[in-house]
Amino acid sequence: MAGNRGGKGRTEMRLLFTTWAWPSHLYALVTQAWACRAAGHEVLVASQPALAAEIGRCGLPAAVVGHDVDAVAMVRRYVIGAPRRDAGGGGGPRAAEMFLAHAESMTGSLVELAAGFRPDVVVYEPTALAGPLAAAVQGVPAVRHLYGTDLLARAAHVLPGLLAPLAERYGLDAVDPFGALTLDPTPPSLRPAAAPPALPVRYVPCNGGGRPVTLPKPAGPRVCVTWGHTMAKLSARRFLLPDVVRALHPLGVELVAAVSAAQAPLLGRLPEGVRVVVDAPLHGLLDACDLVVAHGGAGTVLTALHHGVPLLLVPQLPDHAGHAGAVAGVGAGRLLPAADATPERLREECRRLLADGAMTACARRLQEEMHHQPPPSARVGDLLSAARRPA
């Protein structure tokens, strides 16, 4: 139960937020963590060593747990279809092996940290399965905070078995990987029908700590091309942004290429007039754009929809395909398989999207759905209520 730690008549919580070392998963937690801090509660964000500096750049207290896992190598292996160890009896997501590796890395240290920090609630992103394990050991509620469409809902029959050996190690009969409560920042139209119940929360973009860039209103159509961070780490061949920009240049629209400093050397020679923006948060770029062409990452999708901008998505990973399929399914954009993404098809799809007022209208409807959801500050009370209930 939340304790009276702040003086007479004042009840404060201690909240332990956790994610494995992937920046986009951290960014999904940042605004809720700050809302809790602003309400006077104590917050600590725990992750593997590789993420500690980024947590600090977000202005949040950091704790290092576990050891780093080479997630890039694991993703590279399942993307190219190499044989993998069966994790969880089959039938689950191909990334389940990776989720388990991170849980095995983090759980012991996270349990020790929780014993000292004494959180009232553990808040975790859905693939950080050490979170609900540590909460169960501590006897406090675990709250799942989604970073995009609830793609793990379809793995509900696999995840408990995946966690069973770790749970047994700590004397637990079972651990619910979906926690006591789920906070969902996606617009209702993008929520899978089979997803467990969730409390909606407004998506507030957090795209890292780079220097913001605001673009002037364009004279004509402006298209932002961005490819997240994952694909370039896997392989330069899978970083399709330079090819996409070159393919779209003949359309005569203004093109903005949003890249990281690590990706800039991969651009090669781009056509004249392409605006290259390096390490700028995506949020500041999209307000004056008419279309986003991207890989299908959750942060990119939600940030574009936050601005009411339709998307052309070329996914290469299973979760990117899931996000892209959800967007295309409601009519807020188009999904173009990577194998079909020829220069001609890319231009054809962009022409269609720029001319299709219905898709822009759908993106703006999703924007309205998102803006009508309660802000993170409104969910602090729900976390307090969860802390007062038995775990």
Disulfide bonds with the S-S distance in Angstrom:
none
